[in-house]
């Protein structure tokens, strides 16, 4: 377990009172960025939240704090990546969750098994969340969108025939889960690039609204910049939020169906930091230096997630050939690692500007999985690289770690979304049906 002096460790009481909790079904869960945000009770950087924030459980030290537990409880998680399952189950066990909660199988197969009579999905689900695969909508990818040539397991398809099970249409299977479990709210997440692909955004919004016989209000999706919510990263994601009509009280139904949703009923969180917004009332951005301060170099640490990094050589062009700025937001952390992961520092020969570090003899290297995870706002006690155990080989390699970290929703951004939904919950459903 991690015990470098700079890395706080928090042990949780697994015997939690779960009465009155709002039940969350998580799809495309990955290593748990969205899920951790909806759970709360994790370590975050102090600069990610106002000093007087009502979200703070307690202060750990000058750099870190513990966030309050939310009213949400994960009852189901799912992803096709083995690496994601290992990371998720290892960390989330502190909340008392066993491995049986995580279903390492395609959402397409899960839905088909449910339709054939198997009892797959839990009952009485309040919220469905899902960051459906984004590679086919990403600016950094080939932007195939609905015409993806990958199947629901991310593999090259054998046929060119149209299929609803392509990676570009997996949101539709999330919509079918909504049909089945009928949550009061669902939250779907994808890359900003989706909104620039013709009418893709409108098609997805309309399809989601059709769930349960046109039973949902799907508000116009918003692009949230993570830097505006205390995340030290240039990361933009489009968020779809749907609310079940027949669960809403009449006043909330009128408010949410109005052309302009009143602020008191708006489910999207308000920005807290001034990354892309000129507003003196907001906090200054959280920088990479804020979250990386005090980390030991790979050769000095006992943290397996900090000990190793991509050895891909510096190239003159392409993604990942720049060093991070310590006084600014970090780059968007991507899931590929062979040369796409930015440098923690470059040499003078390659244009490095962290002169004090270079003068101190620190070498050119790319970001470690731990550094990528901290920029993504995963807590510093989250294990990403797990070495040999009982002769079984690597449980989670650095390659796998880079992949799942880059795919994740920043937990601090997800926490802001979850807490906003928690705030409006009673206003929406004060007379639940």
C-alpha positions as a Markdown table, in Angstrom:
| # | Residue | x | y | z |
|---|---|---|---|---|
| 1 | Unk | 0.0 | 0.0 | 0.0 |
| 2 | Unk | 1.2 | 3.6 | -0.6 |
| 3 | Unk | 3.0 | 5.2 | 2.3 |
| 4 | Unk | 5.4 | 7.8 | 0.8 |
| 5 | Unk | 5.3 | 10.7 | 3.2 |
| 6 | Unk | 3.7 | 13.0 | 0.7 |
| 7 | Unk | 0.8 | 10.7 | -0.1 |
| 8 | Unk | -2.0 | 10.5 | 2.5 |
| 9 | Unk | -3.8 | 7.3 | 3.1 |
| 10 | Unk | -7.4 | 7.1 | 4.3 |
| 11 | Unk | -9.0 | 3.9 | 5.5 |
| 12 | Unk | -12.8 | 3.8 | 5.3 |
| 13 | Unk | -15.3 | 2.1 | 7.6 |
| 14 | Unk | -16.9 | -0.5 | 5.4 |
| 15 | Unk | -19.9 | -0.9 | 7.7 |
| 16 | Unk | -21.8 | 2.1 | 6.4 |
| 17 | Unk | -25.5 | 2.8 | 7.0 |
| 18 | Unk | -27.0 | 2.5 | 3.5 |
| 19 | Unk | -30.6 | 3.3 | 4.5 |
| 20 | Unk | -32.2 | 6.0 | 2.4 |
| 21 | Unk | -29.4 | 6.0 | -0.2 |
| 22 | Unk | -30.1 | 6.8 | -3.8 |
| 23 | Unk | -29.2 | 3.7 | -5.9 |
| 24 | Unk | -26.8 | 4.2 | -8.8 |
| 25 | Unk | -26.4 | 1.8 | -11.8 |
| 26 | Unk | -23.1 | 2.6 | -13.5 |
| 27 | Unk | -22.5 | 1.7 | -17.2 |
| 28 | Unk | -19.1 | 2.0 | -19.0 |
| 29 | Unk | -17.7 | 2.4 | -15.5 |
| 30 | Unk | -14.1 | 2.2 | -16.4 |
| 31 | Unk | -11.9 | 2.5 | -13.3 |
| 32 | Unk | -14.6 | 4.5 | -11.5 |
| 33 | Unk | -14.1 | 8.2 | -12.1 |
| 34 | Unk | -17.9 | 8.9 | -12.4 |
| 35 | Unk | -18.7 | 6.3 | -9.7 |
| 36 | Unk | -16.2 | 7.8 | -7.2 |
| 37 | Unk | -17.6 | 11.2 | -7.8 |
| 38 | Unk | -21.1 | 9.9 | -7.0 |
| 39 | Unk | -19.9 | 8.1 | -3.9 |
| 40 | Unk | -17.8 | 11.0 | -2.4 |
| 41 | Unk | -15.7 | 10.4 | 0.7 |
| 42 | Unk | -12.4 | 10.6 | -1.2 |
| 43 | Unk | -9.3 | 12.7 | -1.0 |
| 44 | Unk | -9.1 | 15.9 | -3.2 |
| 45 | Unk | -6.8 | 18.8 | -3.5 |
| 46 | Unk | -7.6 | 21.7 | -1.1 |
| 47 | Unk | -7.5 | 24.2 | -4.0 |
| 48 | Unk | -10.2 | 22.2 | -5.8 |
| 49 | Unk | -12.9 | 23.5 | -3.4 |
| 50 | Unk | -13.5 | 26.9 | -1.6 |
| 51 | Unk | -12.2 | 27.0 | 1.9 |
| 52 | Unk | -15.7 | 27.3 | 3.3 |
| 53 | Unk | -17.2 | 24.6 | 1.0 |
| 54 | Unk | -20.1 | 22.6 | 2.6 |
| 55 | Unk | -18.7 | 19.6 | 0.7 |
| 56 | Unk | -15.6 | 19.3 | 2.9 |
| 57 | Unk | -15.7 | 16.6 | 5.5 |
| 58 | Unk | -12.3 | 17.5 | 7.0 |
| 59 | Unk | -8.9 | 18.9 | 6.2 |
| 60 | Unk | -6.1 | 16.3 | 6.0 |
| 61 | Unk | -3.1 | 18.6 | 5.6 |
| 62 | Unk | -2.0 | 21.8 | 3.8 |
| 63 | Unk | -2.6 | 20.1 | 0.4 |
| 64 | Unk | -5.4 | 17.6 | 0.8 |
| 65 | Unk | -8.9 | 17.3 | 2.2 |
| 66 | Unk | -11.5 | 14.7 | 2.5 |
| 67 | Unk | -14.8 | 15.2 | 0.7 |
| 68 | Unk | -18.2 | 14.4 | 2.3 |
| 69 | Unk | -20.0 | 11.2 | 1.5 |
| 70 | Unk | -22.9 | 11.7 | -0.9 |
| 71 | Unk | -26.4 | 10.2 | -0.6 |
| 72 | Unk | -25.7 | 8.0 | -3.6 |
| 73 | Unk | -24.7 | 4.3 | -3.5 |
| 74 | Unk | -23.4 | 2.2 | -6.4 |
| 75 | Unk | -25.4 | -1.0 | -6.9 |
| 76 | Unk | -24.1 | -2.1 | -10.3 |
| 77 | Unk | -21.0 | -1.4 | -12.4 |
| 78 | Unk | -19.9 | -2.5 | -15.8 |
| 79 | Unk | -17.0 | -2.3 | -18.3 |
| 80 | Unk | -15.3 | -4.6 | -20.8 |
| 81 | Unk | -11.7 | -3.7 | -19.8 |
| 82 | Unk | -10.1 | -6.2 | -17.3 |
| 83 | Unk | -7.7 | -3.5 | -16.2 |
| 84 | Unk | -10.7 | -1.2 | -15.3 |
| 85 | Unk | -12.3 | -4.0 | -13.2 |
| 86 | Unk | -9.1 | -4.6 | -11.3 |
| 87 | Unk | -8.6 | -1.0 | -10.4 |
| 88 | Unk | -12.3 | -0.4 | -9.6 |
| 89 | Unk | -12.8 | -3.4 | -7.4 |
| 90 | Unk | -9.5 | -2.7 | -5.5 |
| 91 | Unk | -10.3 | 0.9 | -4.6 |
| 92 | Unk | -14.1 | 0.6 | -4.2 |
| 93 | Unk | -13.7 | -2.3 | -1.7 |
| 94 | Unk | -13.2 | 0.3 | 0.9 |
| 95 | Unk | -16.9 | 1.2 | 0.6 |
| 96 | Unk | -17.8 | -2.4 | 1.2 |
| 97 | Unk | -18.3 | -3.3 | -2.4 |
| 98 | Unk | -17.4 | -6.8 | -3.5 |
| 99 | Unk | -16.2 | -8.0 | -6.9 |
| 100 | Unk | -19.6 | -9.3 | -7.8 |
| 101 | Unk | -20.8 | -5.7 | -8.2 |
| 102 | Unk | -18.7 | -5.2 | -11.3 |
| 103 | Unk | -19.8 | -6.9 | -14.5 |
| 104 | Unk | -16.9 | -7.4 | -16.9 |
| 105 | Unk | -19.0 | -7.9 | -20.0 |
| 106 | Unk | -20.4 | -5.8 | -22.9 |
| 107 | Unk | -23.5 | -3.7 | -22.3 |
| 108 | Unk | -24.9 | -5.3 | -25.5 |
| 109 | Unk | -24.6 | -8.8 | -24.0 |
| 110 | Unk | -26.1 | -7.6 | -20.7 |
| 111 | Unk | -29.1 | -6.1 | -22.3 |
| 112 | Unk | -29.7 | -9.2 | -24.5 |
| 113 | Unk | -29.5 | -11.5 | -21.5 |
| 114 | Unk | -32.0 | -9.3 | -19.7 |
| 115 | Unk | -34.3 | -9.4 | -22.7 |
| 116 | Unk | -34.0 | -13.2 | -22.8 |
| 117 | Unk | -35.2 | -13.5 | -19.2 |
| 118 | Unk | -32.1 | -13.3 | -17.1 |
| 119 | Unk | -32.3 | -11.1 | -14.0 |
| 120 | Unk | -29.3 | -8.9 | -14.8 |
| 121 | Unk | -30.0 | -5.4 | -13.6 |
| 122 | Unk | -31.0 | -4.5 | -10.0 |
| 123 | Unk | -34.4 | -3.2 | -9.0 |
| 124 | Unk | -35.3 | 0.3 | -7.7 |
| 125 | Unk | -32.6 | 2.2 | -9.5 |
| 126 | Unk | -32.6 | 5.9 | -8.9 |
| 127 | Unk | -29.8 | 7.0 | -11.2 |
| 128 | Unk | -28.1 | 5.5 | -14.3 |
| 129 | Unk | -24.7 | 6.9 | -15.3 |
| 130 | Unk | -22.6 | 6.1 | -18.3 |
| 131 | Unk | -19.7 | 7.5 | -20.2 |
| 132 | Unk | -20.4 | 5.7 | -23.4 |
| 133 | Unk | -17.3 | 5.1 | -25.5 |
| 134 | Unk | -15.9 | 8.3 | -26.9 |
| 135 | Unk | -13.1 | 7.2 | -29.3 |
| 136 | Unk | -15.4 | 7.4 | -32.4 |
| 137 | Unk | -16.5 | 11.0 | -31.5 |
| 138 | Unk | -13.1 | 12.3 | -30.4 |
| 139 | Unk | -11.2 | 15.0 | -32.1 |
| 140 | Unk | -8.0 | 13.0 | -31.4 |
| 141 | Unk | -9.5 | 9.9 | -33.1 |
| 142 | Unk | -10.8 | 9.2 | -36.5 |
| 143 | Unk | -14.2 | 10.6 | -35.7 |
| 144 | Unk | -16.2 | 7.8 | -37.3 |
| 145 | Unk | -19.1 | 8.5 | -35.0 |
| 146 | Unk | -22.1 | 6.3 | -35.8 |
| 147 | Unk | -20.1 | 4.6 | -38.6 |
| 148 | Unk | -17.6 | 3.0 | -36.3 |
| 149 | Unk | -15.8 | 0.0 | -37.6 |
| 150 | Unk | -15.4 | -1.4 | -34.0 |
| 151 | Unk | -17.8 | -3.7 | -32.2 |
| 152 | Unk | -19.0 | -3.4 | -28.6 |
| 153 | Unk | -15.8 | -5.0 | -27.4 |
| 154 | Unk | -13.7 | -2.4 | -29.3 |
| 155 | Unk | -12.5 | -5.0 | -31.8 |
| 156 | Unk | -12.5 | -4.6 | -35.6 |
| 157 | Unk | -15.8 | -5.8 | -37.0 |
| 158 | Unk | -15.9 | -8.7 | -39.5 |
| 159 | Unk | -18.7 | -7.2 | -41.5 |
| 160 | Unk | -19.4 | -3.8 | -43.0 |
| 161 | Unk | -23.1 | -4.3 | -42.6 |
| 162 | Unk | -24.9 | -1.8 | -40.4 |
| 163 | Unk | -25.2 | -2.8 | -36.8 |
| 164 | Unk | -26.6 | -1.3 | -33.6 |
| 165 | Unk | -23.8 | -2.9 | -31.7 |
| 166 | Unk | -21.0 | -0.8 | -33.1 |
| 167 | Unk | -18.9 | 1.2 | -30.6 |
| 168 | Unk | -20.3 | 4.4 | -32.1 |
| 169 | Unk | -23.9 | 3.4 | -31.1 |
| 170 | Unk | -23.4 | 2.0 | -27.6 |
| 171 | Unk | -25.3 | 5.0 | -26.2 |
| 172 | Unk | -28.4 | 3.4 | -27.6 |
| 173 | Unk | -27.8 | 0.3 | -25.4 |
| 174 | Unk | -27.5 | 2.6 | -22.5 |
| 175 | Unk | -30.9 | 4.0 | -23.5 |
| 176 | Unk | -32.3 | 0.5 | -23.4 |
| 177 | Unk | -31.0 | 0.0 | -19.9 |
| 178 | Unk | -32.9 | 3.2 | -19.0 |
| 179 | Unk | -36.0 | 1.5 | -20.6 |
| 180 | Unk | -35.5 | -1.5 | -18.4 |
| 181 | Unk | -34.7 | 0.0 | -15.0 |
| 182 | Unk | -36.6 | 3.4 | -15.4 |
| 183 | Unk | -34.4 | 5.6 | -13.2 |
| 184 | Unk | -35.5 | 9.0 | -12.0 |
| 185 | Unk | -32.4 | 10.5 | -13.5 |
| 186 | Unk | -29.7 | 9.4 | -16.0 |
| 187 | Unk | -26.4 | 11.1 | -16.7 |
| 188 | Unk | -24.6 | 10.4 | -20.0 |
| 189 | Unk | -21.1 | 11.7 | -20.8 |
| 190 | Unk | -19.0 | 11.9 | -23.9 |
| 191 | Unk | -16.3 | 14.1 | -25.5 |
| 192 | Unk | -16.9 | 17.6 | -26.7 |
| 193 | Unk | -16.2 | 16.5 | -30.3 |
| 194 | Unk | -19.6 | 14.8 | -30.4 |
| 195 | Unk | -21.4 | 18.2 | -30.6 |
| 196 | Unk | -19.5 | 19.1 | -33.8 |
| 197 | Unk | -20.4 | 15.9 | -35.7 |
| 198 | Unk | -23.4 | 17.1 | -37.8 |
| 199 | Unk | -26.6 | 16.3 | -36.0 |
| 200 | Unk | -25.2 | 13.5 | -33.8 |
| 201 | Unk | -25.9 | 15.5 | -30.6 |
| 202 | Unk | -29.6 | 16.1 | -31.5 |
| 203 | Unk | -30.0 | 12.4 | -32.6 |
| 204 | Unk | -28.7 | 11.2 | -29.2 |
| 205 | Unk | -30.7 | 13.7 | -27.2 |
| 206 | Unk | -33.9 | 12.6 | -29.1 |
| 207 | Unk | -33.1 | 8.9 | -28.7 |
| 208 | Unk | -32.5 | 9.3 | -24.9 |
| 209 | Unk | -35.8 | 11.3 | -24.6 |
| 210 | Unk | -37.7 | 8.4 | -26.2 |
| 211 | Unk | -36.8 | 6.0 | -23.3 |
| 212 | Unk | -39.7 | 4.4 | -21.6 |
| 213 | Unk | -42.2 | 5.6 | -24.2 |
| 214 | Unk | -41.0 | 9.2 | -24.5 |
| 215 | Unk | -41.0 | 9.3 | -20.7 |
| 216 | Unk | -38.0 | 11.5 | -20.2 |
| 217 | Unk | -37.1 | 15.2 | -20.3 |
| 218 | Unk | -33.6 | 15.4 | -21.8 |
| 219 | Unk | -32.3 | 18.9 | -21.2 |
| 220 | Unk | -30.1 | 20.5 | -23.9 |
| 221 | Unk | -26.6 | 18.9 | -23.2 |
| 222 | Unk | -23.9 | 21.1 | -21.9 |
| 223 | Unk | -20.2 | 21.1 | -22.5 |
| 224 | Unk | -18.4 | 21.3 | -19.1 |
| 225 | Unk | -14.8 | 22.3 | -19.0 |
| 226 | Unk | -13.2 | 20.4 | -16.1 |
| 227 | Unk | -10.9 | 23.3 | -15.3 |
| 228 | Unk | -14.0 | 25.3 | -14.3 |
| 229 | Unk | -14.7 | 22.8 | -11.5 |
| 230 | Unk | -11.3 | 22.6 | -9.8 |
| 231 | Unk | -9.7 | 20.0 | -12.1 |
| 232 | Unk | -6.1 | 20.9 | -13.2 |
| 233 | Unk | -6.8 | 19.7 | -16.7 |
| 234 | Unk | -7.9 | 21.1 | -20.1 |
| 235 | Unk | -10.7 | 18.6 | -20.5 |
| 236 | Unk | -14.1 | 19.3 | -22.0 |
| 237 | Unk | -17.0 | 16.8 | -21.9 |
| 238 | Unk | -20.6 | 17.0 | -23.1 |
| 239 | Unk | -23.1 | 15.9 | -20.4 |
| 240 | Unk | -26.7 | 14.7 | -21.2 |
| 241 | Unk | -29.1 | 14.7 | -18.2 |
| 242 | Unk | -32.5 | 13.1 | -18.4 |
| 243 | Unk | -35.3 | 13.2 | -15.8 |
| 244 | Unk | -38.3 | 10.9 | -15.7 |
| 245 | Unk | -41.5 | 12.9 | -16.2 |
| 246 | Unk | -43.9 | 10.9 | -14.2 |
| 247 | Unk | -41.6 | 11.0 | -11.1 |
| 248 | Unk | -41.5 | 14.8 | -11.0 |
| 249 | Unk | -43.7 | 16.9 | -8.9 |
| 250 | Unk | -45.9 | 19.3 | -10.9 |
| 251 | Unk | -43.9 | 22.4 | -10.2 |
| 252 | Unk | -40.6 | 20.8 | -11.2 |
| 253 | Unk | -42.2 | 19.4 | -14.4 |
| 254 | Unk | -43.3 | 22.8 | -15.5 |
| 255 | Unk | -39.9 | 24.3 | -14.7 |
| 256 | Unk | -37.9 | 21.7 | -16.5 |
| 257 | Unk | -40.2 | 21.8 | -19.6 |
| 258 | Unk | -40.0 | 25.6 | -19.9 |
| 259 | Unk | -37.9 | 27.1 | -22.7 |
| 260 | Unk | -35.5 | 28.5 | -20.0 |
| 261 | Unk | -35.0 | 26.3 | -17.0 |
| 262 | Unk | -35.0 | 28.4 | -13.8 |
| 263 | Unk | -31.7 | 28.4 | -12.0 |
| 264 | Unk | -33.1 | 26.7 | -8.9 |
| 265 | Unk | -34.1 | 23.7 | -11.1 |
| 266 | Unk | -31.0 | 23.6 | -13.3 |
| 267 | Unk | -29.3 | 20.2 | -12.7 |
| 268 | Unk | -25.9 | 21.3 | -14.1 |
| 269 | Unk | -23.4 | 22.4 | -11.5 |
| 270 | Unk | -22.3 | 26.0 | -11.4 |
| 271 | Unk | -18.6 | 26.6 | -12.1 |
| 272 | Unk | -16.3 | 27.2 | -9.1 |
| 273 | Unk | -13.0 | 28.1 | -10.9 |
| 274 | Unk | -12.1 | 30.6 | -13.6 |
| 275 | Unk | -10.5 | 28.4 | -16.2 |
| 276 | Unk | -12.5 | 29.6 | -19.2 |
| 277 | Unk | -14.7 | 32.1 | -17.5 |
| 278 | Unk | -13.7 | 35.7 | -16.7 |
| 279 | Unk | -15.4 | 36.1 | -13.3 |
| 280 | Unk | -13.5 | 37.5 | -10.2 |
| 281 | Unk | -15.9 | 35.8 | -7.9 |
| 282 | Unk | -14.6 | 32.4 | -9.0 |
| 283 | Unk | -11.5 | 30.7 | -7.6 |
| 284 | Unk | -8.2 | 30.7 | -9.6 |
| 285 | Unk | -7.5 | 27.5 | -11.5 |
| 286 | Unk | -5.9 | 24.5 | -9.9 |
| 287 | Unk | -2.5 | 24.0 | -11.5 |
| 288 | Unk | -0.5 | 20.9 | -12.2 |
| 289 | Unk | 2.0 | 22.0 | -9.6 |
| 290 | Unk | -0.8 | 22.1 | -7.0 |
| 291 | Unk | -1.5 | 18.4 | -7.4 |
| 292 | Unk | 2.0 | 17.2 | -8.2 |
| 293 | Unk | 3.8 | 19.1 | -5.5 |
| 294 | Unk | 5.8 | 16.9 | -3.2 |
| 295 | Unk | 5.8 | 13.8 | -5.4 |
| 296 | Unk | 9.0 | 11.8 | -5.3 |
| 297 | Unk | 10.8 | 11.0 | -8.6 |
| 298 | Unk | 10.2 | 7.4 | -9.9 |
| 299 | Unk | 13.6 | 6.1 | -8.7 |
| 300 | Unk | 12.9 | 7.4 | -5.2 |
| 301 | Unk | 9.3 | 6.4 | -4.5 |
| 302 | Unk | 7.8 | 3.2 | -3.2 |
| 303 | Unk | 4.5 | 4.0 | -5.0 |
| 304 | Unk | 4.2 | 1.5 | -7.9 |
| 305 | Unk | 2.1 | 4.0 | -9.8 |
| 306 | Unk | 4.8 | 6.6 | -9.7 |
| 307 | Unk | 7.8 | 4.2 | -10.3 |
| 308 | Unk | 7.3 | 3.7 | -14.0 |
| 309 | Unk | 6.5 | 5.8 | -17.0 |
| 310 | Unk | 6.3 | 5.5 | -20.8 |
| 311 | Unk | 9.8 | 5.3 | -22.4 |
| 312 | Unk | 8.5 | 6.4 | -25.8 |
| 313 | Unk | 11.2 | 8.7 | -27.2 |
| 314 | Unk | 10.7 | 12.4 | -27.9 |
| 315 | Unk | 9.4 | 13.2 | -31.4 |
| 316 | Unk | 9.5 | 16.5 | -33.2 |
| 317 | Unk | 5.8 | 16.5 | -34.0 |
| 318 | Unk | 2.6 | 14.9 | -32.9 |
| 319 | Unk | 0.6 | 14.6 | -29.7 |
| 320 | Unk | 2.5 | 14.2 | -26.5 |
| 321 | Unk | 5.7 | 15.9 | -27.5 |
| 322 | Unk | 5.4 | 18.9 | -25.1 |
| 323 | Unk | 6.1 | 19.1 | -21.3 |
| 324 | Unk | 3.4 | 20.1 | -18.9 |
| 325 | Unk | 3.2 | 23.7 | -17.6 |
| 326 | Unk | 3.5 | 23.7 | -13.8 |
| 327 | Unk | 1.7 | 27.1 | -13.5 |
| 328 | Unk | -1.3 | 26.2 | -15.6 |
| 329 | Unk | -3.8 | 23.5 | -16.4 |
| 330 | Unk | -2.5 | 20.1 | -17.6 |
| 331 | Unk | -3.2 | 18.7 | -21.0 |
| 332 | Unk | -6.1 | 16.4 | -21.7 |
| 333 | Unk | -5.0 | 13.0 | -20.4 |
| 334 | Unk | -5.4 | 10.5 | -23.2 |
| 335 | Unk | -5.9 | 6.8 | -22.9 |
| 336 | Unk | -3.1 | 5.8 | -25.4 |
| 337 | Unk | 0.4 | 5.8 | -24.0 |
| 338 | Unk | 2.9 | 5.0 | -26.7 |
| 339 | Unk | 4.3 | 8.5 | -27.2 |
| 340 | Unk | 1.0 | 10.3 | -26.6 |
| 341 | Unk | 1.5 | 10.9 | -22.9 |
| 342 | Unk | 3.0 | 14.4 | -22.3 |
| 343 | Unk | 6.4 | 14.9 | -20.7 |
| 344 | Unk | 6.7 | 15.8 | -17.1 |
| 345 | Unk | 9.8 | 17.6 | -18.2 |
| 346 | Unk | 11.9 | 17.8 | -21.4 |
| 347 | Unk | 15.6 | 18.2 | -21.7 |
| 348 | Unk | 17.1 | 21.6 | -22.7 |
| 349 | Unk | 18.0 | 19.9 | -26.1 |
| 350 | Unk | 14.3 | 19.3 | -26.7 |
| 351 | Unk | 13.1 | 22.7 | -25.5 |
| 352 | Unk | 12.5 | 22.0 | -21.8 |
| 353 | Unk | 11.7 | 25.0 | -19.7 |
| 354 | Unk | 11.7 | 23.6 | -16.1 |
| 355 | Unk | 15.2 | 25.0 | -15.6 |
| 356 | Unk | 15.4 | 24.6 | -11.8 |
| 357 | Unk | 14.6 | 20.9 | -12.1 |
| 358 | Unk | 17.0 | 20.4 | -14.9 |
| 359 | Unk | 19.7 | 22.2 | -13.0 |
| 360 | Unk | 19.0 | 19.9 | -10.1 |
| 361 | Unk | 19.8 | 17.0 | -12.3 |
| 362 | Unk | 16.3 | 15.7 | -12.9 |
| 363 | Unk | 16.0 | 13.9 | -16.2 |
| 364 | Unk | 13.7 | 14.1 | -19.2 |
| 365 | Unk | 10.7 | 11.8 | -18.8 |
| 366 | Unk | 7.0 | 11.4 | -19.5 |
| 367 | Unk | 4.3 | 11.6 | -16.9 |
| 368 | Unk | 3.8 | 8.6 | -14.7 |
| 369 | Unk | 0.4 | 6.9 | -14.2 |
| 370 | Unk | 0.3 | 8.5 | -10.8 |
| 371 | Unk | 0.9 | 12.0 | -12.2 |
| 372 | Unk | -1.8 | 11.5 | -14.9 |
| 373 | Unk | -4.2 | 10.3 | -12.2 |
| 374 | Unk | -3.6 | 13.3 | -10.0 |
| 375 | Unk | -4.2 | 15.6 | -12.9 |
| 376 | Unk | -7.4 | 13.8 | -13.5 |
| 377 | Unk | -8.2 | 14.3 | -9.7 |
| 378 | Unk | -8.1 | 10.7 | -8.7 |
| 379 | Unk | -7.2 | 10.5 | -5.0 |
| 380 | Unk | -3.5 | 9.9 | -4.3 |
| 381 | Unk | -4.3 | 6.7 | -2.5 |
| 382 | Unk | -5.9 | 5.1 | -5.6 |
| 383 | Unk | -3.8 | 2.2 | -6.8 |
| 384 | Unk | -3.2 | 2.0 | -10.5 |
| 385 | Unk | -0.1 | -0.1 | -11.0 |
| 386 | Unk | -0.2 | -3.4 | -9.2 |
| 387 | Unk | 2.8 | -5.6 | -9.5 |
| 388 | Unk | 3.4 | -9.4 | -9.2 |
| 389 | Unk | 1.3 | -11.2 | -6.6 |
| 390 | Unk | 1.6 | -14.9 | -5.7 |
| 391 | Unk | 3.5 | -15.6 | -9.0 |
| 392 | Unk | 0.5 | -14.6 | -11.1 |
| 393 | Unk | 2.3 | -11.8 | -13.0 |
| 394 | Unk | 1.2 | -8.2 | -13.2 |
| 395 | Unk | -2.3 | -7.6 | -12.0 |
| 396 | Unk | -2.3 | -4.1 | -13.5 |
| 397 | Unk | 0.5 | -2.8 | -15.7 |
| 398 | Unk | 1.5 | 0.8 | -16.4 |
| 399 | Unk | 0.1 | 0.4 | -20.0 |
| 400 | Unk | -3.3 | -0.6 | -18.6 |
| 401 | Unk | -3.1 | 2.1 | -16.0 |
| 402 | Unk | -2.6 | 4.8 | -18.6 |
| 403 | Unk | -5.5 | 3.5 | -20.7 |
| 404 | Unk | -8.1 | 3.5 | -17.9 |
| 405 | Unk | -6.9 | 6.8 | -16.4 |
| 406 | Unk | -7.2 | 8.6 | -19.8 |
| 407 | Unk | -10.7 | 7.1 | -20.4 |
| 408 | Unk | -12.1 | 8.3 | -17.0 |
| 409 | Unk | -14.3 | 11.1 | -16.0 |
| 410 | Unk | -12.4 | 13.3 | -13.4 |
| 411 | Unk | -13.8 | 12.4 | -10.0 |
| 412 | Unk | -13.9 | 16.0 | -8.8 |
| 413 | Unk | -16.0 | 17.0 | -11.9 |
| 414 | Unk | -18.3 | 14.0 | -11.3 |
| 415 | Unk | -18.6 | 14.9 | -7.6 |
| 416 | Unk | -19.8 | 18.4 | -8.6 |
| 417 | Unk | -22.4 | 16.9 | -10.8 |
| 418 | Unk | -23.5 | 14.4 | -8.1 |
| 419 | Unk | -23.8 | 17.1 | -5.4 |
| 420 | Unk | -25.8 | 19.3 | -7.7 |
| 421 | Unk | -28.2 | 16.5 | -8.4 |
| 422 | Unk | -28.4 | 15.8 | -4.6 |
| 423 | Unk | -29.2 | 19.4 | -4.0 |
| 424 | Unk | -32.1 | 19.5 | -6.5 |
| 425 | Unk | -33.4 | 16.0 | -5.7 |
| 426 | Unk | -36.1 | 16.9 | -3.2 |
| 427 | Unk | -37.1 | 19.9 | -5.3 |
| 428 | Unk | -37.7 | 17.5 | -8.2 |
| 429 | Unk | -39.3 | 14.6 | -6.4 |
| 430 | Unk | -40.9 | 16.0 | -3.4 |
| 431 | Unk | -44.1 | 14.1 | -4.2 |
| 432 | Unk | -42.6 | 11.0 | -5.7 |
| 433 | Unk | -44.9 | 8.6 | -7.6 |
